[in-house]
Amino acid sequence: MTFEALKQKIAERLLKELPGALAHEPMRATPIGSVIPKFEHKLPPRPGSVLILLYEEDGIVKFPLIKRPEYTGAHSGQISLPGGKAEAGEDYIQTALREGHEEIGIDASQVNVLGRLSNFFVIPSNFMVTPVVATMEKPMFTPDAREVVRILSCNLFDLLREEAVLQKEIIAAGQYRMMAPYFDIESEIVWGATAMMLNELRLIVRELE
């Protein structure tokens, strides 16, 4: 399938009912032992967006992920999609494109939005995230020195393989033992919310093959 045909098929599929929890739940990490993470939020979830930016390079369809720096917070050092919280007056597409520009330096005016995946509640940080699926021709990436340690270049079709889903024990938030389904991308562990959102795209694209 050509990249042009794939883009059209994804755009058409995103207009239909989405897998949602059927895609998310198989990638959810589960606690090991009696110590279970507890998150109590007094405020409603904050809106945010992430960007799944598909592009073709040497005949391979790819998308970028970023590695966050180490900091005091719920997602320290993790691999994630470019994205963040919405600013006042933004819709979910504007948020995703702005964050893509700020974090990986893309020219938002050159991005073609195909659609969106299911909203996803990121429990630790209390965000309701909308994943935006888009494409771009020959993007040039420049990582933000403050927010991005490295940019990973991910092969979409590697993600589609049955054996792409792995599992291992991880330590979350420095203290919680979790059994986590994950994707191994450029020798980095992609788990949690990012893996769950990517699994929805994975299931959708696998339908189109």
MOFENRA-V421913 format. One record per residue. N is the residue number from 1. SS is DSSP state (alpha for helix, beta for strand, coil for the rest). PSI is psi in radians with two decimals (* if undefined). D_FIRST is the distance of its C-alpha to the first C-alpha in Angstrom with 2 decimals. Layout:
n:N ss:SS psi:PSI d_first:D_FIRST
n:N ss:SS psi:PSI d_first:D_FIRST
This chain:
n:1 ss:coil psi:2.29 d_first:0.00
n:2 ss:coil psi:2.83 d_first:3.80
n:3 ss:alpha psi:-0.67 d_first:6.60
n:4 ss:alpha psi:-0.75 d_first:8.24
n:5 ss:alpha psi:-0.69 d_first:6.26
n:6 ss:alpha psi:-0.77 d_first:6.42
n:7 ss:alpha psi:-0.78 d_first:9.96
n:8 ss:alpha psi:-0.75 d_first:10.89
n:9 ss:alpha psi:-0.68 d_first:10.10
n:10 ss:alpha psi:-0.79 d_first:11.98
n:11 ss:alpha psi:-0.74 d_first:14.71
n:12 ss:alpha psi:-0.71 d_first:15.24
n:13 ss:alpha psi:-0.59 d_first:15.43
n:14 ss:coil psi:-0.23 d_first:17.89
n:15 ss:coil psi:-0.24 d_first:20.20
n:16 ss:coil psi:3.13 d_first:20.83
n:17 ss:coil psi:2.37 d_first:23.01
n:18 ss:coil psi:2.71 d_first:21.98
n:19 ss:coil psi:-0.62 d_first:22.64
n:20 ss:coil psi:-2.17 d_first:25.27
n:21 ss:alpha psi:-0.49 d_first:27.83
n:22 ss:alpha psi:-0.49 d_first:25.93
n:23 ss:alpha psi:-0.61 d_first:23.53
n:24 ss:alpha psi:-0.82 d_first:26.32
n:25 ss:alpha psi:-0.66 d_first:29.06
n:26 ss:alpha psi:-0.31 d_first:27.59
n:27 ss:alpha psi:0.16 d_first:27.38
n:28 ss:coil psi:2.29 d_first:30.90
n:29 ss:coil psi:2.54 d_first:33.49
n:30 ss:beta psi:2.49 d_first:36.72
n:31 ss:beta psi:2.59 d_first:40.23
n:32 ss:coil psi:2.21 d_first:42.05
n:33 ss:coil psi:-2.84 d_first:45.77
n:34 ss:coil psi:-0.24 d_first:47.98
n:35 ss:coil psi:1.94 d_first:47.14
n:36 ss:coil psi:2.27 d_first:44.62
n:37 ss:coil psi:2.40 d_first:43.33
n:38 ss:coil psi:2.27 d_first:44.82
n:39 ss:coil psi:2.06 d_first:43.72
n:40 ss:coil psi:2.07 d_first:45.95
n:41 ss:coil psi:2.18 d_first:44.99
n:42 ss:coil psi:-0.37 d_first:47.66
n:43 ss:coil psi:2.73 d_first:45.46
n:44 ss:coil psi:2.77 d_first:42.37
n:45 ss:coil psi:2.51 d_first:38.97
n:46 ss:beta psi:2.49 d_first:38.19
n:47 ss:beta psi:2.52 d_first:35.02
n:48 ss:beta psi:3.00 d_first:32.36
n:49 ss:beta psi:2.67 d_first:28.70
n:50 ss:beta psi:2.79 d_first:26.09
n:51 ss:beta psi:2.11 d_first:23.05
n:52 ss:beta psi:1.76 d_first:19.57
n:53 ss:beta psi:1.80 d_first:18.29
n:54 ss:beta psi:2.42 d_first:14.64
n:55 ss:beta psi:2.81 d_first:14.19
n:56 ss:beta psi:2.32 d_first:12.35
n:57 ss:beta psi:2.05 d_first:14.65
n:58 ss:coil psi:0.72 d_first:14.35
n:59 ss:coil psi:0.07 d_first:10.58
n:60 ss:beta psi:2.31 d_first:11.10
n:61 ss:beta psi:2.17 d_first:10.81
n:62 ss:beta psi:2.98 d_first:14.46
n:63 ss:beta psi:2.65 d_first:17.24
n:64 ss:beta psi:2.51 d_first:21.01
n:65 ss:beta psi:2.81 d_first:23.69
n:66 ss:beta psi:2.64 d_first:27.37
n:67 ss:beta psi:2.16 d_first:30.37
n:68 ss:coil psi:2.63 d_first:33.42
n:69 ss:coil psi:2.91 d_first:36.85
n:70 ss:coil psi:2.28 d_first:39.59
n:71 ss:coil psi:3.03 d_first:41.75
n:72 ss:coil psi:1.72 d_first:43.83
n:73 ss:coil psi:3.03 d_first:41.39
n:74 ss:coil psi:-0.46 d_first:39.09
n:75 ss:coil psi:0.47 d_first:35.96
n:76 ss:coil psi:2.23 d_first:37.66
n:77 ss:coil psi:0.09 d_first:35.56
n:78 ss:coil psi:2.85 d_first:32.50
n:79 ss:beta psi:2.32 d_first:28.82
n:80 ss:beta psi:2.97 d_first:27.51
n:81 ss:coil psi:2.59 d_first:25.13
n:82 ss:beta psi:2.36 d_first:26.68
n:83 ss:beta psi:3.12 d_first:28.86
n:84 ss:beta psi:-2.86 d_first:32.34
n:85 ss:beta psi:2.62 d_first:34.89
n:86 ss:coil psi:2.49 d_first:35.00
n:87 ss:coil psi:2.85 d_first:37.73
n:88 ss:coil psi:2.27 d_first:40.05
n:89 ss:coil psi:-0.08 d_first:38.59
n:90 ss:coil psi:2.57 d_first:34.91
n:91 ss:coil psi:3.08 d_first:32.19
n:92 ss:alpha psi:-0.55 d_first:29.44
n:93 ss:alpha psi:-0.78 d_first:27.02
n:94 ss:alpha psi:-0.69 d_first:29.84
n:95 ss:alpha psi:-0.83 d_first:30.66
n:96 ss:alpha psi:-0.75 d_first:27.19
n:97 ss:alpha psi:-0.71 d_first:26.94
n:98 ss:alpha psi:-0.80 d_first:30.53
n:99 ss:alpha psi:-0.65 d_first:30.14
n:100 ss:alpha psi:-0.70 d_first:27.03
n:101 ss:alpha psi:-0.79 d_first:29.19
n:102 ss:alpha psi:-0.68 d_first:32.19
n:103 ss:alpha psi:-0.66 d_first:30.68
n:104 ss:alpha psi:0.12 d_first:27.98
n:105 ss:coil psi:0.33 d_first:28.99
n:106 ss:coil psi:2.72 d_first:26.02
n:107 ss:coil psi:1.81 d_first:26.77
n:108 ss:alpha psi:-0.45 d_first:26.30
n:109 ss:alpha psi:-0.27 d_first:26.44
n:110 ss:alpha psi:0.09 d_first:23.10
n:111 ss:coil psi:2.35 d_first:21.24
n:112 ss:beta psi:1.97 d_first:19.12
n:113 ss:beta psi:2.20 d_first:19.71
n:114 ss:beta psi:-0.54 d_first:17.13
n:115 ss:beta psi:-2.79 d_first:19.66
n:116 ss:beta psi:2.73 d_first:21.53
n:117 ss:beta psi:-3.08 d_first:21.78
n:118 ss:beta psi:2.51 d_first:25.04
n:119 ss:beta psi:2.55 d_first:28.20
n:120 ss:beta psi:2.21 d_first:29.35
n:121 ss:beta psi:2.00 d_first:33.01
n:122 ss:beta psi:1.76 d_first:33.64
n:123 ss:coil psi:-0.85 d_first:37.01
n:124 ss:coil psi:-0.66 d_first:38.56
n:125 ss:coil psi:0.01 d_first:38.26
n:126 ss:coil psi:0.86 d_first:38.58
n:127 ss:beta psi:2.47 d_first:35.54
n:128 ss:beta psi:1.90 d_first:33.40
n:129 ss:beta psi:2.35 d_first:30.06
n:130 ss:beta psi:2.02 d_first:27.27
n:131 ss:beta psi:2.15 d_first:23.86
n:132 ss:beta psi:2.20 d_first:22.15
n:133 ss:beta psi:2.21 d_first:18.36
n:134 ss:beta psi:2.99 d_first:17.70
n:135 ss:beta psi:2.83 d_first:15.83
n:136 ss:coil psi:2.55 d_first:17.50
n:137 ss:coil psi:2.14 d_first:17.15
n:138 ss:coil psi:1.06 d_first:18.87
n:139 ss:coil psi:2.57 d_first:21.14
n:140 ss:coil psi:2.14 d_first:24.47
n:141 ss:coil psi:2.35 d_first:25.88
n:142 ss:coil psi:1.88 d_first:29.62
n:143 ss:coil psi:2.45 d_first:30.84
n:144 ss:coil psi:2.19 d_first:33.86
n:145 ss:coil psi:-0.45 d_first:36.70
n:146 ss:coil psi:-0.59 d_first:38.28
n:147 ss:coil psi:-0.24 d_first:35.42
n:148 ss:coil psi:2.12 d_first:32.81
n:149 ss:coil psi:-0.73 d_first:33.61
n:150 ss:beta psi:2.76 d_first:30.21
n:151 ss:beta psi:2.23 d_first:26.59
n:152 ss:beta psi:2.47 d_first:24.02
n:153 ss:beta psi:1.93 d_first:20.56
n:154 ss:beta psi:2.29 d_first:18.35
n:155 ss:beta psi:2.00 d_first:15.08
n:156 ss:alpha psi:-0.70 d_first:13.13
n:157 ss:alpha psi:-0.36 d_first:11.61
n:158 ss:alpha psi:-0.59 d_first:15.21
n:159 ss:alpha psi:-0.42 d_first:16.27
n:160 ss:coil psi:-0.29 d_first:14.29
n:161 ss:coil psi:2.53 d_first:16.29
n:162 ss:alpha psi:-0.69 d_first:19.23
n:163 ss:alpha psi:0.12 d_first:21.63
n:164 ss:alpha psi:-0.47 d_first:20.64
n:165 ss:beta psi:2.04 d_first:23.45
n:166 ss:beta psi:3.13 d_first:26.79
n:167 ss:beta psi:2.43 d_first:30.30
n:168 ss:beta psi:2.88 d_first:33.48
n:169 ss:beta psi:2.36 d_first:36.69
n:170 ss:beta psi:2.88 d_first:36.91
n:171 ss:beta psi:2.02 d_first:39.78
n:172 ss:beta psi:2.46 d_first:39.05
n:173 ss:coil psi:0.48 d_first:41.27
n:174 ss:coil psi:0.08 d_first:43.29
n:175 ss:coil psi:-0.36 d_first:44.93
n:176 ss:beta psi:2.17 d_first:42.85
n:177 ss:beta psi:2.18 d_first:41.53
n:178 ss:beta psi:2.49 d_first:38.17
n:179 ss:beta psi:2.02 d_first:35.82
n:180 ss:beta psi:2.10 d_first:32.42
n:181 ss:beta psi:2.52 d_first:28.90
n:182 ss:beta psi:2.89 d_first:26.85
n:183 ss:beta psi:2.42 d_first:23.84
n:184 ss:beta psi:1.90 d_first:24.73
n:185 ss:beta psi:2.04 d_first:23.07
n:186 ss:coil psi:0.76 d_first:24.61
n:187 ss:coil psi:0.35 d_first:27.60
n:188 ss:beta psi:2.57 d_first:28.25
n:189 ss:beta psi:2.03 d_first:28.73
n:190 ss:beta psi:1.89 d_first:26.66
n:191 ss:coil psi:-3.07 d_first:28.48
n:192 ss:alpha psi:-2.51 d_first:30.14
n:193 ss:alpha psi:-0.71 d_first:28.93
n:194 ss:alpha psi:-0.79 d_first:26.03
n:195 ss:alpha psi:-0.65 d_first:24.71
n:196 ss:alpha psi:-0.73 d_first:25.30
n:197 ss:alpha psi:-0.73 d_first:23.41
n:198 ss:alpha psi:-0.54 d_first:20.44
n:199 ss:alpha psi:-0.51 d_first:20.49
n:200 ss:alpha psi:-0.80 d_first:20.04
n:201 ss:alpha psi:-0.71 d_first:16.79
n:202 ss:alpha psi:-0.84 d_first:15.84
n:203 ss:alpha psi:-0.67 d_first:16.71
n:204 ss:alpha psi:-0.82 d_first:14.94
n:205 ss:alpha psi:-0.61 d_first:11.49
n:206 ss:alpha psi:-0.52 d_first:12.29
n:207 ss:alpha psi:-0.50 d_first:13.01
n:208 ss:alpha psi:-0.20 d_first:9.54
n:209 ss:coil psi:* d_first:8.08
